[in-house]
């Protein structure tokens, strides 16, 4: 693996010049405010010459890694080995070992039952304004979409077959100077459960592979006998839940214990996160600046077609990137500051495209990737990314949550609060990872323990601050009211004001001694961890570890938003999923193998005598 680190670093000299004035015909007042704000932002930072758009020579390229067959077997292990590269660049491009090329599994030209899919219209001349895309009602066949791309390329470049660099330069000329309205279509976020995956599944692995479009640049199919593509960990149908991913144990169960896994044992699936989305791109179709949901890592594979150009900002510069994106929108009565209107939510709209030149002039590093067929792009947690397609192509992507994601997952809780819900509770993944601690490699276990201790301290602090009675989860309203009444009577008899701050918690989960007691506790915790949790009606965060509720209203808030609950009833209370003694016991369980490991290290390498 050492040779992977020997990649070149390049630098370039950049000229700065006052940006040209922008004019867009027939724009409304709102669009004009946005355009002026962007120009003002660019002017204040000393915007670069808009004619200089040869990003292939300006931006540093991300290294391409080609692992051996053994190194390629487990995606999580490979990410961990490439952590230094991933954190520096925010992304790694991986070219599979020689011979690894799964056959494309969809028949795009079926005459009997052609695939029909939705598209989104992207107005290139408005991408710098953060305007939402439009979604026509009609569905397209692949043949129609392919013809649209061919017609658009012929009208844009009538006398040539442009290179990637030429297409990229023309794209940014349109986006930045807005010479005239230009609209393209992107078939994005196609749920593979509805539209099918390009990867073979166990049910379809025996079927004959389908041929990629004749106009697409597809890699030669050189299937090796050693690759079982249907069960391969790099098959995106399997990747999110591959060995070592925190999604491995994630699922939900109903309150009666019946799961919603559909009988496959995998659990609930979240489109684009635990199950892939497929993408059909045409020339100039765009993915705007964004991070993945919950700041998850992401893995994108190109099945066939024209190159996809990526721009990536590393996680270390994510905060600076957020500030620049907010600054790029105007602060008016219609577009208020962060937390009050569209400017505050722009980070989650996926509809704002800013030139890499603007980022670099603000001292935000931007790295570039040209992804070709049969290549993976592995995005690190909280890496901002954007890009464009240079022609007809097909990609597929899903999220993945290696243990190294945990620190960024905690940051997502802070970033998302009051703006949008999270798709998977961070605390749920932490608890499930801790419950399945046995056999986990030490390096991963340290990360899990760190997240678990933080969760325990946060939960303990919130419960101690609460002035409400506190009870464990119960599904019986009668039992709930009986417990409330009992606690109130005890407090009146004792006259102890401190008892309301942290009532005695039931610790049945930790009853019993030895292995039997531990097994009982972990089994009970797993049952509770798999129950769904509501979102806080105030801050939109998941009420996973606990919530404030009252039987007289459907309003539910998290412990942090206790004072925002609308009820003044005496029956308002805190419901917790796990008792504090139970959480403390889990911390001790996860700590034990790490302590043994450290003791063995000290014994094997004793410190020198004083």
JOMOUR-V822995 format. One line per field, one symbol per residue. phi: phi as a letter, one per 30 degrees, with the letter a starting at -180 (. if undefined). A space follows every 50 residues. Layout:
# JOMOUR-V822995
phi = ???
This chain:
# JOMOUR-V822995
phi = .dddddcdcbbbcbdcaedddcbbdiddddddedddddddddddcieddd dcbdddcccddddccbdddddddbdddddddcedddddciabccceeejd adddcccdcdddbddbbdbccccedcddcidddcbeddccdddddddddd ddddddbdcacddeddddddedddddchdadbbbbbcchddddccjcddd cedcdddddcddedddccdddbdcddccddcddddddcdecdejdddecd abbdddjddcdiicidjdcceiccbdccbccbeidbcddacdehhddbbc bcdajddcccbbcdedcdddddddddddcdcbddbddejbadddcddcch bcccdedddddcicdbccbccceibccccdeiddbalbccldabbbbbcb bdeddeddddddedddeicadcdbeedddddddddcddideedddeddde ddddddddddddddddccebbdebccddddddddddddddddddicdddd dbedcdbedcdjciddddddddddddedddddbdcddccidddddaacbb dcaddbbdddcedddddcddcdacccdbddedddddeddddedddddddd ddddbddddd
